[in-house]
Amino acid sequence: KAAAQSEGAIERYVNEQIETRRRAVKEQQERMASAQSGQAGLAQKKISLTEEKSRLAGERPGLAAEYAEKKAVYDDKLREADAKRVEALAEDKGVEGTGKEGKGPIYRQRMAELRLVQGAAKIAEERMNNAKGRVQSVEQRLAAIDRELALIDGDLAKLKGEADTAERRIQLAEEAVNDNS
């Protein structure tokens, strides 16, 4: 009599255990699917960042060459300004040029030339700084991309681990169901 009554309780218990395992498998399947979709999204972002990095890395040598060119022009203008300053000083002291001491017409001409060269040097400096800014901007973006790629790699590894763990748990749950059958 007791065995007959316990048959329903045993059946309910077994059904509950089966349902619990099914729920656990479904949860792990959802976890695995979520991890896999996260991996796919991160993989796409990684591809996009890698392409941007390649493009920027290709632009960098040209920008660096442009900066070097602008810097050379600026340095030439500074040397030219220094030469004009020395010529004007030598004319003022009567050492070179007319040989007469004082700030005569040749001195004033050299000073006017100096102001022109200094103006050109200022413009060359601005162009050089603009080129330098573009190079630095590309270098900063490349560094930011490298940091972001490192984070993505870490997240991908974490999601892969979650998916692998979920898959192992599903296998264990299925093996437990098969063992009990």
ABEGO torsion letter per residue (X at the ends): XAAAAAAAAAAAAAAAAAAAAAAAAAAAAAAAAAAAAAAAAAAAAAAAAAAAAAAAAAAAAAAAAAAAAAAAAAAAAAAAAAAAAAAAAAAAAGABEAGBBEBBAAAAAAAAAAAAAAAAAAAAAAAAAAAAAAAAAAAAAAAAAAAAAAAAAAAAAAAAAAAAAAAAAAAAAAAAAAAAX
